[in-house]
Amino acid sequence: MISKLAHVSPKAQIGANVTIEPFANIYDDVVIGDGTWIGSNTVIMDGTRIGKNCKIFPGAVLGGIPQDLKFNGENSLAEIGDNTVIREYATINRGTVDRMVTRVGKNCLIMAYAHIAHDCLIGDHVIVASYVGITGHVTIEDYAIIEGLSGTQQFITIGAHSFVAGGSLMRKSVPPFIRVAREPLQYIGVNIVGLTRRGFSKEAIKNIEDIYRIIFVRSYNMTKAIEVVMDECPDTPERKQILHFIANAKDGVVKGI
């Protein structure tokens, strides 16, 4: 159902069983997938691609041009995956020439007043809580949770299955599977609750704990810590994931205890 009080461009591609509430504004170059609900007073701007069965709550603005002075009008996108919920007054800007897209994955929850800037790549099953500011060029991997009133430095990565405490300032990348808190931001343990809920075995969680005890607790420098992990810890998929993440964190990772 499309309300007569909504402004929907005839050029927009609207799927089956889409609901668009009064006073929503849908621009020309927009695609909305089947079964999606668009609340009142939302603004869906050019370059936005919304998947199936999403819920976009009142006041959200999707696909706004980047807040980047280098932006030169490139034909970039903002993509929202299937089954994702975007709450009131959240804003998601489209990409720049760097990545040409800002992408939010499937089954995500972006809470009220959160901002996701240009060129961010957000995985599946991610939760970004209220008043979180995600600056440009940030990558957030699957199942990460970022609690409210937190903010990021540009170009960092938040690892899969990580948990960032409320009010955190993320200036360095956050490796997968861990919890971080305090100021400056630091490792406070493995995300055991989240990993258990997602079906990781006790053995896998213990191996992850052993790896991070070496990296963050034993007071090694990072080069030595990686050597010890390679020598002492079994070669598991989680070990590969952790070491690959750290090797590719160009500006470093958060501090240890």
ABEGO torsion letter per residue (X at the ends): XBBAABBBBAABBBBBGBBBBBGBBBBABBBBBBGBBBBBGBBBBBGBBBBBGBBBBBGBBBGBBBBBAABAGBBBBBBBBBGBBBBBGBBBBBBBAAAGBBBBBBGBBBBBGBBBBBGBBBBBGBBBBBGBBBBBGBBBBBGBBBBBGBBBBBGBBBBBGBBBBBGBBBABBBBBGBBBBEOBBBBAEBBAAAAAAAGBBAAAAAAAAAAAAAAAAAGBBAAAAAAAAAAABBBBAAAAAAAAAAAABAAEBBBBX
